[in-house]
Amino acid sequence: DVVMTQSPLSLSVTLGQSASISCRSSQSLLYSDGNTYLSWFQQRPGQSPRRLIHRVSNRDSGVPDRFSGSGSGTAFTLRISRVEADDVGVYFCMQGAHWPPWTFGQGTKVEIK
Amino acid sequence: EVQLVESGGGLVQPGGSLRLSCAASGFPFGAIWMSWVRQAPGRGLEWVANIKEDGSVIWYVDSVKGRFTISRDNARNSLYLQMNSLRAEDTAVYYCAADDWGPGLHWGQGTLVTVSS
């Protein structure tokens, strides 16, 4: 199974500043069709997860452009620019290149300083 | 508006059974793979099972093989998870999710399953 490792596991950010979350996979997520299947999810307190980014860097509908994804192979980053209070929650990465199983990172908790 | 509404969770004794349901609307249910994903209290996300659009392909995480059965009824826009031989470690919120190369395109609000004596 592909192991997804996130860092840090907890992040305290000042409003208006930027935050970066790293996600590393134990195998390359480049699939034979040329796509890299790495997604990012946000889970606000008491809510269901919501997908923010798919295929490394593609924002889902309605996701602010303050959220951006980058990376390739086994190393990926979610960047949140100009952090707002609404961004508090846990962020997960997930791989969709080697399945089953589809596997998630442990999650990174983002709070406001 | 996309909606996924789970039901059927509750308290069950170890070794017992539960059947979860998920009612879908607002998207072409019959044209999308569907998943169940669970989250133990205070823990991360774990993909449990998924099923192809026509039900012809099904995958399970190793820990539930032989105990859980995923199914769907496209005429009713519904997804199901039959859970047998439940264990304490199956305690979690179970989410129904629409897939896009893995779970997560759309999510339900979740239903809590508690396995305890």
Contacts between the chains, C-beta under 8 A, distances in Angstrom:
chain1	res1	chain2	res2	distance
A	35	B	101	7.8
A	37	B	101	5.1
A	37	B	102	6.7
A	39	B	102	6.8
A	39	B	104	5.9
A	41	B	45	7.6
A	41	B	104	6.1
A	48	B	95	6.1
A	48	B	107	4.3
A	48	B	108	6.6
A	48	B	109	5.6
A	48	B	110	5.8
A	49	B	45	6.6
A	49	B	95	7.3
A	49	B	104	6.9
A	49	B	107	5.5
A	50	B	107	6.8
A	51	B	104	4.5
A	51	B	105	6.4
A	54	B	100	6.5
A	54	B	101	7.7
A	54	B	104	7.9
A	55	B	101	7.9
A	92	B	44	6.7
A	92	B	45	5.7
A	94	B	45	7.5
A	94	B	102	6.1
A	94	B	103	7.6
A	94	B	104	6.5
A	95	B	102	7.5
A	96	B	101	4.1
A	96	B	102	3.3
A	99	B	59	7.0
A	99	B	102	6.9
A	100	B	47	7.7
A	100	B	50	7.9
A	100	B	59	4.1
A	100	B	60	7.3
A	100	B	61	7.0
A	101	B	47	5.5
A	101	B	59	7.6
A	101	B	61	4.9
A	101	B	62	7.6
A	102	B	35	7.7
A	102	B	47	4.3
A	102	B	50	7.8
A	102	B	102	4.2
A	102	B	103	6.2
A	103	B	47	7.1
A	104	B	44	5.8
A	104	B	45	4.4
A	104	B	46	7.1
A	104	B	47	7.3
A	105	B	44	7.4
A	106	B	44	5.3
A	107	B	44	4.8
A	107	B	45	7.6
